[in-house]
């Protein structure tokens, strides 16, 4: 297995999430394709530019929320770090 240089191991997932503003306003839905303790790879439902920072809601009720920073984005796929 090739070392990706990541500090924490990522786990493959297929979890529905929602990218929101800190105030809770929805920006877009996404699928969390992999996740680690420090970040995640998102597949967005539509091609929209992510803000520099946002909140990722990982549950329908919004209780599991993670503040994020956009690290990179190529169309509908983005890498984020948890802040």
Biopython code that builds the backbone (N, CA, C, O; Angstrom):
import numpy as np
from Bio.PDB.StructureBuilder import StructureBuilder

atoms = [
    (1, "UNK", "N", (0.847, -1.190, 0.000)),
    (1, "UNK", "CA", (0.000, 0.000, 0.000)),
    (1, "UNK", "C", (0.887, 1.246, 0.000)),
    (1, "UNK", "O", (1.875, 1.319, 0.730)),
    (2, "UNK", "N", (0.524, 2.202, -0.814)),
    (2, "UNK", "CA", (1.312, 3.413, -0.956)),
    (2, "UNK", "C", (0.997, 4.406, 0.162)),
    (2, "UNK", "O", (-0.169, 4.595, 0.511)),
    (3, "UNK", "N", (2.008, 5.029, 0.716)),
    (3, "UNK", "CA", (1.831, 6.027, 1.758)),
    (3, "UNK", "C", (1.421, 7.344, 1.122)),
    (3, "UNK", "O", (2.156, 7.891, 0.300)),
    (4, "UNK", "N", (0.247, 7.860, 1.497)),
    (4, "UNK", "CA", (-0.256, 9.098, 0.905)),
    (4, "UNK", "C", (0.286, 10.338, 1.603)),
    (4, "UNK", "O", (0.039, 11.455, 1.147)),
    (5, "UNK", "N", (1.021, 10.165, 2.698)),
    (5, "UNK", "CA", (1.538, 11.303, 3.432)),
    (5, "UNK", "C", (0.536, 11.881, 4.423)),
    (5, "UNK", "O", (0.825, 12.887, 5.071)),
    (6, "UNK", "N", (-0.620, 11.274, 4.552)),
    (6, "UNK", "CA", (-1.628, 11.765, 5.487)),
    (6, "UNK", "C", (-1.215, 11.436, 6.920)),
    (6, "UNK", "O", (-0.557, 10.432, 7.189)),
    (7, "UNK", "N", (-1.624, 12.317, 7.824)),
    (7, "UNK", "CA", (-1.311, 12.117, 9.232)),
    (7, "UNK", "C", (-2.217, 11.075, 9.873)),
    (7, "UNK", "O", (-1.817, 10.398, 10.820)),
    (8, "UNK", "N", (-3.445, 10.946, 9.354)),
    (8, "UNK", "CA", (-4.402, 9.985, 9.901)),
    (8, "UNK", "C", (-4.994, 9.154, 8.774)),
    (8, "UNK", "O", (-5.162, 9.647, 7.659)),
    (9, "UNK", "N", (-5.308, 7.907, 9.055)),
    (9, "UNK", "CA", (-5.853, 6.995, 8.045)),
    (9, "UNK", "C", (-7.275, 7.386, 7.681)),
    (9, "UNK", "O", (-8.072, 7.768, 8.538)),
    (10, "UNK", "N", (-7.575, 7.283, 6.394)),
    (10, "UNK", "CA", (-8.939, 7.566, 5.920)),
    (10, "UNK", "C", (-9.704, 6.274, 5.758)),
    (10, "UNK", "O", (-9.149, 5.241, 5.385)),
    (11, "UNK", "N", (-11.012, 6.354, 6.050)),
    (11, "UNK", "CA", (-11.914, 5.214, 5.896)),
    (11, "UNK", "C", (-12.895, 5.530, 4.783)),
    (11, "UNK", "O", (-13.478, 6.613, 4.762)),
    (12, "UNK", "N", (-13.087, 4.589, 3.848)),
    (12, "UNK", "CA", (-14.067, 4.773, 2.784)),
    (12, "UNK", "C", (-15.465, 4.802, 3.372)),
    (12, "UNK", "O", (-15.799, 3.992, 4.236)),
    (13, "UNK", "N", (-16.285, 5.737, 2.903)),
    (13, "UNK", "CA", (-17.664, 5.863, 3.378)),
    (13, "UNK", "C", (-18.558, 6.235, 2.206)),
    (13, "UNK", "O", (-18.074, 6.519, 1.110)),
    (14, "UNK", "N", (-19.840, 6.230, 2.439)),
    (14, "UNK", "CA", (-20.814, 6.746, 1.478)),
    (14, "UNK", "C", (-21.958, 7.319, 2.290)),
    (14, "UNK", "O", (-23.081, 6.815, 2.260)),
    (15, "UNK", "N", (-21.647, 8.393, 3.022)),
    (15, "UNK", "CA", (-22.583, 9.023, 3.949)),
    (15, "UNK", "C", (-23.120, 10.298, 3.311)),
    (15, "UNK", "O", (-22.353, 11.089, 2.763)),
    (16, "UNK", "N", (-24.429, 10.501, 3.378)),
    (16, "UNK", "CA", (-25.023, 11.738, 2.876)),
    (16, "UNK", "C", (-24.783, 12.841, 3.890)),
    (16, "UNK", "O", (-25.049, 12.669, 5.079)),
    (17, "UNK", "N", (-24.281, 13.969, 3.422)),
    (17, "UNK", "CA", (-24.027, 15.111, 4.283)),
    (17, "UNK", "C", (-24.583, 16.374, 3.652)),
    (17, "UNK", "O", (-25.038, 16.367, 2.509)),
    (18, "UNK", "N", (-24.539, 17.459, 4.415)),
    (18, "UNK", "CA", (-24.974, 18.758, 3.919)),
    (18, "UNK", "C", (-23.932, 19.803, 4.268)),
    (18, "UNK", "O", (-23.513, 19.921, 5.419)),
    (19, "UNK", "N", (-23.518, 20.564, 3.259)),
    (19, "UNK", "CA", (-22.606, 21.683, 3.463)),
    (19, "UNK", "C", (-23.475, 22.883, 3.831)),
    (19, "UNK", "O", (-24.374, 23.260, 3.079)),
    (20, "UNK", "N", (-23.204, 23.480, 4.992)),
    (20, "UNK", "CA", (-24.012, 24.606, 5.464)),
    (20, "UNK", "C", (-23.125, 25.776, 5.868)),
    (20, "UNK", "O", (-21.924, 25.628, 6.091)),
    (21, "UNK", "N", (-23.752, 26.935, 5.955)),
    (21, "UNK", "CA", (-23.080, 28.089, 6.534)),
    (21, "UNK", "C", (-23.003, 27.860, 8.046)),
    (21, "UNK", "O", (-23.704, 26.993, 8.568)),
    (22, "UNK", "N", (-22.167, 28.618, 8.757)),
    (22, "UNK", "CA", (-22.137, 28.472, 10.219)),
    (22, "UNK", "C", (-23.494, 28.722, 10.873)),
    (22, "UNK", "O", (-23.756, 28.232, 11.971)),
    (23, "UNK", "N", (-24.366, 29.492, 10.191)),
    (23, "UNK", "CA", (-25.698, 29.776, 10.723)),
    (23, "UNK", "C", (-26.693, 28.664, 10.412)),
    (23, "UNK", "O", (-27.829, 28.711, 10.882)),
    (24, "UNK", "N", (-26.288, 27.660, 9.625)),
    (24, "UNK", "CA", (-27.152, 26.526, 9.336)),
    (24, "UNK", "C", (-27.847, 26.569, 7.987)),
    (24, "UNK", "O", (-28.632, 25.671, 7.682)),
    (25, "UNK", "N", (-27.586, 27.587, 7.164)),
    (25, "UNK", "CA", (-28.201, 27.682, 5.844)),
    (25, "UNK", "C", (-27.532, 26.693, 4.884)),
    (25, "UNK", "O", (-26.308, 26.669, 4.757)),
    (26, "UNK", "N", (-28.347, 25.884, 4.216)),
    (26, "UNK", "CA", (-27.826, 24.858, 3.319)),
    (26, "UNK", "C", (-27.164, 25.475, 2.089)),
    (26, "UNK", "O", (-27.715, 26.394, 1.482)),
    (27, "UNK", "N", (-25.979, 24.971, 1.719)),
    (27, "UNK", "CA", (-25.282, 25.376, 0.499)),
    (27, "UNK", "C", (-25.470, 24.300, -0.566)),
    (27, "UNK", "O", (-25.837, 24.607, -1.700)),
    (28, "UNK", "N", (-25.219, 23.039, -0.207)),
    (28, "UNK", "CA", (-25.429, 21.916, -1.115)),
    (28, "UNK", "C", (-25.349, 20.610, -0.334)),
    (28, "UNK", "O", (-24.741, 20.548, 0.734)),
    (29, "UNK", "N", (-25.970, 19.569, -0.878)),
    (29, "UNK", "CA", (-25.816, 18.240, -0.313)),
    (29, "UNK", "C", (-24.568, 17.608, -0.914)),
    (29, "UNK", "O", (-24.102, 18.015, -1.978)),
    (30, "UNK", "N", (-24.041, 16.623, -0.228)),
    (30, "UNK", "CA", (-22.851, 15.938, -0.709)),
    (30, "UNK", "C", (-22.832, 14.510, -0.176)),
    (30, "UNK", "O", (-23.585, 14.153, 0.730)),
    (31, "UNK", "N", (-21.960, 13.716, -0.756)),
    (31, "UNK", "CA", (-21.652, 12.406, -0.206)),
    (31, "UNK", "C", (-20.248, 12.474, 0.357)),
    (31, "UNK", "O", (-19.330, 12.952, -0.310)),
    (32, "UNK", "N", (-20.073, 12.000, 1.582)),
    (32, "UNK", "CA", (-18.748, 11.900, 2.184)),
    (32, "UNK", "C", (-18.172, 10.583, 1.692)),
    (32, "UNK", "O", (-18.631, 9.514, 2.096)),
    (33, "UNK", "N", (-17.167, 10.652, 0.821)),
    (33, "UNK", "CA", (-16.615, 9.451, 0.178)),
    (33, "UNK", "C", (-15.528, 8.793, 1.019)),
    (33, "UNK", "O", (-15.371, 7.573, 0.982)),
    (34, "UNK", "N", (-14.782, 9.585, 1.772)),
    (34, "UNK", "CA", (-13.875, 9.015, 2.778)),
    (34, "UNK", "C", (-13.684, 10.055, 3.873)),
    (34, "UNK", "O", (-13.876, 11.253, 3.667)),
    (35, "UNK", "N", (-13.299, 9.553, 5.048)),
    (35, "UNK", "CA", (-13.210, 10.438, 6.217)),
    (35, "UNK", "C", (-12.099, 9.949, 7.135)),
    (35, "UNK", "O", (-11.808, 8.755, 7.201)),
    (36, "UNK", "N", (-11.485, 10.889, 7.839)),
    (36, "UNK", "CA", (-10.482, 10.567, 8.853)),
    (36, "UNK", "C", (-10.728, 11.482, 10.042)),
    (36, "UNK", "O", (-11.691, 12.249, 10.056)),
    (37, "UNK", "N", (-9.865, 11.400, 11.025)),
    (37, "UNK", "CA", (-10.001, 12.280, 12.182)),
    (37, "UNK", "C", (-9.732, 13.736, 11.806)),
    (37, "UNK", "O", (-10.198, 14.649, 12.488)),
    (38, "UNK", "N", (-8.978, 13.958, 10.718)),
    (38, "UNK", "CA", (-8.576, 15.322, 10.373)),
    (38, "UNK", "C", (-9.273, 15.918, 9.154)),
    (38, "UNK", "O", (-9.150, 17.118, 8.910)),
    (39, "UNK", "N", (-10.010, 15.101, 8.374)),
    (39, "UNK", "CA", (-10.654, 15.663, 7.193)),
    (39, "UNK", "C", (-11.466, 14.638, 6.424)),
    (39, "UNK", "O", (-11.693, 13.522, 6.890)),
    (40, "UNK", "N", (-11.907, 15.050, 5.212)),
    (40, "UNK", "CA", (-12.766, 14.184, 4.409)),
    (40, "UNK", "C", (-12.658, 14.562, 2.930)),
    (40, "UNK", "O", (-12.183, 15.639, 2.571)),
    (41, "UNK", "N", (-13.117, 13.633, 2.091)),
    (41, "UNK", "CA", (-13.269, 13.902, 0.659)),
    (41, "UNK", "C", (-14.759, 13.887, 0.374)),
    (41, "UNK", "O", (-15.455, 12.918, 0.675)),
    (42, "UNK", "N", (-15.238, 14.976, -0.213)),
    (42, "UNK", "CA", (-16.659, 15.145, -0.485)),
    (42, "UNK", "C", (-16.936, 15.051, -1.974)),
    (42, "UNK", "O", (-16.136, 15.499, -2.796)),
    (43, "UNK", "N", (-18.072, 14.468, -2.314)),
    (43, "UNK", "CA", (-18.581, 14.484, -3.683)),
    (43, "UNK", "C", (-19.868, 15.302, -3.632)),
    (43, "UNK", "O", (-20.871, 14.862, -3.071)),
    (44, "UNK", "N", (-19.831, 16.496, -4.222)),
    (44, "UNK", "CA", (-20.967, 17.404, -4.157)),
    (44, "UNK", "C", (-22.073, 16.964, -5.097)),
    (44, "UNK", "O", (-21.813, 16.320, -6.113)),
    (45, "UNK", "N", (-23.311, 17.312, -4.757)),
    (45, "UNK", "CA", (-24.454, 16.995, -5.614)),
    (45, "UNK", "C", (-24.473, 17.871, -6.861)),
    (45, "UNK", "O", (-24.998, 17.468, -7.899)),
    (46, "UNK", "N", (-23.897, 19.076, -6.757)),
    (46, "UNK", "CA", (-23.837, 19.975, -7.910)),
    (46, "UNK", "C", (-22.516, 20.735, -7.867)),
    (46, "UNK", "O", (-21.882, 20.852, -6.818)),
    (47, "UNK", "N", (-22.117, 21.245, -9.023)),
    (47, "UNK", "CA", (-20.842, 21.954, -9.139)),
    (47, "UNK", "C", (-21.003, 23.383, -8.640)),
    (47, "UNK", "O", (-21.356, 24.286, -9.399)),
    (48, "UNK", "N", (-20.739, 23.571, -7.359)),
    (48, "UNK", "CA", (-20.770, 24.908, -6.754)),
    (48, "UNK", "C", (-19.455, 25.118, -6.022)),
    (48, "UNK", "O", (-18.931, 24.186, -5.413)),
    (49, "UNK", "N", (-18.915, 26.330, -6.074)),
    (49, "UNK", "CA", (-17.684, 26.578, -5.330)),
    (49, "UNK", "C", (-17.960, 26.575, -3.826)),
    (49, "UNK", "O", (-18.874, 27.245, -3.344)),
    (50, "UNK", "N", (-17.160, 25.814, -3.107)),
    (50, "UNK", "CA", (-17.304, 25.791, -1.651)),
    (50, "UNK", "C", (-16.663, 27.042, -1.062)),
    (50, "UNK", "O", (-15.658, 27.529, -1.580)),
    (51, "UNK", "N", (-17.241, 27.563, 0.019)),
    (51, "UNK", "CA", (-16.598, 28.687, 0.702)),
    (51, "UNK", "C", (-15.309, 28.219, 1.379)),
    (51, "UNK", "O", (-15.096, 27.018, 1.549)),
    (52, "UNK", "N", (-14.467, 29.147, 1.759)),
    (52, "UNK", "CA", (-13.217, 28.803, 2.439)),
    (52, "UNK", "C", (-13.434, 28.035, 3.722)),
    (52, "UNK", "O", (-12.652, 27.148, 4.064)),
    (53, "UNK", "N", (-14.497, 28.373, 4.434)),
    (53, "UNK", "CA", (-14.849, 27.627, 5.647)),
    (53, "UNK", "C", (-16.365, 27.457, 5.690)),
    (53, "UNK", "O", (-17.118, 28.304, 5.209)),
    (54, "UNK", "N", (-16.789, 26.345, 6.275)),
    (54, "UNK", "CA", (-18.208, 26.006, 6.341)),
    (54, "UNK", "C", (-18.407, 24.936, 7.394)),
    (54, "UNK", "O", (-17.455, 24.503, 8.043)),
    (55, "UNK", "N", (-19.645, 24.513, 7.558)),
    (55, "UNK", "CA", (-19.972, 23.438, 8.496)),
    (55, "UNK", "C", (-20.507, 22.262, 7.688)),
    (55, "UNK", "O", (-21.340, 22.436, 6.799)),
    (56, "UNK", "N", (-20.026, 21.074, 7.999)),
    (56, "UNK", "CA", (-20.493, 19.845, 7.363)),
    (56, "UNK", "C", (-21.408, 19.122, 8.341)),
    (56, "UNK", "O", (-20.971, 18.674, 9.401)),
    (57, "UNK", "N", (-22.689, 19.012, 7.973)),
    (57, "UNK", "CA", (-23.651, 18.275, 8.795)),
    (57, "UNK", "C", (-23.650, 16.831, 8.323)),
    (57, "UNK", "O", (-23.905, 16.554, 7.150)),
    (58, "UNK", "N", (-23.363, 15.913, 9.234)),
    (58, "UNK", "CA", (-23.239, 14.496, 8.894)),
    (58, "UNK", "C", (-24.441, 13.677, 9.335)),
    (58, "UNK", "O", (-24.410, 12.448, 9.270)),
    (59, "UNK", "N", (-25.503, 14.345, 9.785)),
    (59, "UNK", "CA", (-26.721, 13.648, 10.176)),
    (59, "UNK", "C", (-27.919, 14.476, 9.745)),
    (59, "UNK", "O", (-27.823, 15.696, 9.616)),
    (60, "UNK", "N", (-29.057, 13.807, 9.521)),
    (60, "UNK", "CA", (-30.257, 14.513, 9.056)),
    (60, "UNK", "C", (-30.721, 15.566, 10.047)),
    (60, "UNK", "O", (-31.204, 16.626, 9.649)),
    (61, "UNK", "N", (-30.576, 15.275, 11.350)),
    (61, "UNK", "CA", (-31.030, 16.233, 12.359)),
    (61, "UNK", "C", (-30.014, 17.348, 12.609)),
    (61, "UNK", "O", (-30.299, 18.292, 13.346)),
    (62, "UNK", "N", (-28.825, 17.244, 11.997)),
    (62, "UNK", "CA", (-27.822, 18.297, 12.127)),
    (62, "UNK", "C", (-27.040, 18.286, 13.419)),
    (62, "UNK", "O", (-26.276, 19.214, 13.684)),
    (63, "UNK", "N", (-27.214, 17.237, 14.246)),
    (63, "UNK", "CA", (-26.496, 17.192, 15.517)),
    (63, "UNK", "C", (-25.017, 16.844, 15.344)),
    (63, "UNK", "O", (-24.181, 17.303, 16.122)),
    (64, "UNK", "N", (-24.689, 16.041, 14.337)),
    (64, "UNK", "CA", (-23.289, 15.692, 14.084)),
    (64, "UNK", "C", (-22.748, 16.674, 13.051)),
    (64, "UNK", "O", (-22.901, 16.470, 11.846)),
    (65, "UNK", "N", (-22.120, 17.732, 13.530)),
    (65, "UNK", "CA", (-21.625, 18.807, 12.673)),
    (65, "UNK", "C", (-20.126, 18.977, 12.868)),
    (65, "UNK", "O", (-19.617, 18.874, 13.984)),
    (66, "UNK", "N", (-19.428, 19.237, 11.773)),
    (66, "UNK", "CA", (-17.986, 19.454, 11.838)),
    (66, "UNK", "C", (-17.634, 20.753, 11.120)),
    (66, "UNK", "O", (-17.964, 20.905, 9.944)),
    (67, "UNK", "N", (-16.978, 21.685, 11.789)),
    (67, "UNK", "CA", (-16.490, 22.873, 11.088)),
    (67, "UNK", "C", (-15.352, 22.450, 10.152)),
    (67, "UNK", "O", (-14.489, 21.660, 10.533)),
    (68, "UNK", "N", (-15.360, 22.987, 8.920)),
    (68, "UNK", "CA", (-14.403, 22.561, 7.900)),
    (68, "UNK", "C", (-13.747, 23.747, 7.214)),
    (68, "UNK", "O", (-14.244, 24.872, 7.232)),
    (69, "UNK", "N", (-12.600, 23.439, 6.605)),
    (69, "UNK", "CA", (-11.897, 24.377, 5.744)),
    (69, "UNK", "C", (-11.680, 23.663, 4.413)),
    (69, "UNK", "O", (-11.245, 22.512, 4.395)),
    (70, "UNK", "N", (-11.979, 24.336, 3.297)),
    (70, "UNK", "CA", (-11.750, 23.753, 1.977)),
    (70, "UNK", "C", (-10.247, 23.742, 1.700)),
    (70, "UNK", "O", (-9.590, 24.782, 1.766)),
    (71, "UNK", "N", (-9.710, 22.569, 1.392)),
    (71, "UNK", "CA", (-8.288, 22.430, 1.075)),
    (71, "UNK", "C", (-8.088, 22.454, -0.433)),
    (71, "UNK", "O", (-7.173, 23.108, -0.933)),
    (72, "UNK", "N", (-8.953, 21.734, -1.161)),
    (72, "UNK", "CA", (-8.908, 21.725, -2.624)),
    (72, "UNK", "C", (-10.291, 21.383, -3.154)),
    (72, "UNK", "O", (-11.108, 20.784, -2.455)),
    (73, "UNK", "N", (-10.545, 21.777, -4.414)),
    (73, "UNK", "CA", (-11.802, 21.438, -5.059)),
    (73, "UNK", "C", (-11.589, 21.337, -6.556)),
    (73, "UNK", "O", (-11.020, 22.241, -7.168)),
    (74, "UNK", "N", (-12.044, 20.240, -7.152)),
    (74, "UNK", "CA", (-12.043, 20.029, -8.595)),
    (74, "UNK", "C", (-13.464, 19.678, -8.990)),
    (74, "UNK", "O", (-13.885, 18.530, -8.850)),
    (75, "UNK", "N", (-14.205, 20.656, -9.482)),
    (75, "UNK", "CA", (-15.588, 20.478, -9.889)),
    (75, "UNK", "C", (-16.423, 20.004, -8.703)),
    (75, "UNK", "O", (-16.596, 20.747, -7.737)),
    (76, "UNK", "N", (-16.948, 18.763, -8.763)),
    (76, "UNK", "CA", (-17.838, 18.293, -7.697)),
    (76, "UNK", "C", (-17.126, 17.475, -6.620)),
    (76, "UNK", "O", (-17.786, 16.903, -5.752)),
    (77, "UNK", "N", (-15.799, 17.410, -6.658)),
    (77, "UNK", "CA", (-15.047, 16.662, -5.647)),
    (77, "UNK", "C", (-14.166, 17.646, -4.884)),
    (77, "UNK", "O", (-13.514, 18.501, -5.482)),
    (78, "UNK", "N", (-14.153, 17.516, -3.551)),
    (78, "UNK", "CA", (-13.387, 18.452, -2.737)),
    (78, "UNK", "C", (-12.756, 17.731, -1.549)),
    (78, "UNK", "O", (-13.304, 16.763, -1.021)),
    (79, "UNK", "N", (-11.603, 18.225, -1.151)),
    (79, "UNK", "CA", (-10.944, 17.758, 0.062)),
    (79, "UNK", "C", (-11.072, 18.840, 1.120)),
    (79, "UNK", "O", (-10.828, 20.017, 0.852)),
    (80, "UNK", "N", (-11.456, 18.432, 2.325)),
    (80, "UNK", "CA", (-11.646, 19.392, 3.404)),
    (80, "UNK", "C", (-10.896, 18.926, 4.647)),
    (80, "UNK", "O", (-10.694, 17.729, 4.854)),
    (81, "UNK", "N", (-10.494, 19.876, 5.458)),
    (81, "UNK", "CA", (-9.914, 19.540, 6.747)),
    (81, "UNK", "C", (-10.869, 20.025, 7.831)),
    (81, "UNK", "O", (-11.545, 21.042, 7.675)),
    (82, "UNK", "N", (-10.913, 19.280, 8.930)),
    (82, "UNK", "CA", (-11.758, 19.659, 10.061)),
    (82, "UNK", "C", (-10.992, 20.671, 10.912)),
    (82, "UNK", "O", (-9.811, 20.487, 11.206)),
    (83, "UNK", "N", (-11.676, 21.731, 11.297)),
    (83, "UNK", "CA", (-11.015, 22.783, 12.068)),
    (83, "UNK", "C", (-11.472, 22.793, 13.512)),
    (83, "UNK", "O", (-11.012, 23.620, 14.300)),
]
sb = StructureBuilder()
sb.init_structure("model")
sb.init_model(0)
sb.init_chain("A")
sb.init_seg("    ")
for serial, (resi, resn, name, xyz) in enumerate(atoms, 1):
    if name == "N":
        sb.init_residue(resn, " ", resi, " ")
    sb.init_atom(name, np.array(xyz, "f"), 0.0, 1.0, " ", f" {name:<3s}", serial, name[0])
structure = sb.get_structure()
